[in-house]
Amino acid sequence: MTRATQTISLLLLVSSLYMAAFLGLIPFPDKIQTEIIPVLPFWLLVSFGAYLLFSLGWGVFTFKDTEDAYKELVQEIDEAKRDLRAKGVEVD
């Protein structure tokens, strides 16, 4: 089974369980049925967004200085320009 098939199967299972709970086919106490189940998708969406913002912020916070990578990249660009000029290609 591919990863896409697994993901679609999981989403179908979770959405089926949610719809069964939302429609009252799965018995829950009345307070949970009327106050929690209807807002559960919005809560999950907000939680997922908060997780994504946190992971983005953490990535920015822990971003390392890449001075060595910059120097290596400039050196590779210069080497490529020299190689192209040797082959007769005009490079700025």
ABEGO torsion letter per residue (X at the ends): XBAAAAAAAAAAAAAAAAAAAAAGABBBBAAAAAAAAAAAAAAAAAAAAAAAAAAAAAAAAABBBAAAAAAAAAAAAAAAAAAAAAAGBBBX
